Amino acid sequence: MESDVYTLGVWRVTPGNQEKFILEWKGLGEYFGGLQNPPGPGTLVQSIQDDTLFYSFGPWRSLEDIQAMRADPNTPGQIARLAALCDEATPGAYKVVART
């Protein structure tokens, strides 16, 4: 999927919750895959220096698809399941402004 918009989340997981967070993140991906306009494949990365720091990102076809996902009444609860395992949770939407 070629896309110019992505969701990106920065997650500072509470120590001891890393494995549960990974499982819940996979569940969020399954939920997103069931949406009417699902995103492309998501990616979750974990810091090698700090195993409580994660970044997740994935491409979407359009900003409207991201807005529809966020407007779905089930989305806040799905994201809250991840955030409950974190000391900090910052999901957001971003657009591509340059490539090399």
QUITA-V205346 format. One record per backbone hydrogen bond with DSSP energy under -1.0 kcal/mol. CO is the residue of the C=O (numbers start at 1). NH is the residue of the N-H. Records with the same first field share a line. If there is no record, write none. Layout:
BEGIN
CO = NH, NH
END
This chain:
BEGIN
4 = 96
5 = 60
6 = 94
7 = 58
8 = 92
9 = 56
10 = 90
11 = 54
12 = 87, 88
14 = 17
17 = 21
18 = 22
19 = 23
20 = 24
21 = 25
22 = 26
23 = 27
24 = 28
25 = 29
26 = 30
27 = 31
28 = 32
29 = 33
31 = 34
32 = 35
43 = 57
45 = 55
50 = 53
52 = 13
53 = 47
54 = 11
55 = 45
56 = 9
57 = 43
58 = 7
59 = 40
62 = 66
63 = 67
64 = 68
65 = 69
66 = 70
67 = 71
68 = 72
72 = 75
74 = 78
75 = 79
76 = 80
77 = 81
79 = 83
80 = 84
82 = 85
83 = 86
85 = 14
88 = 12
90 = 10
92 = 8
94 = 6
END
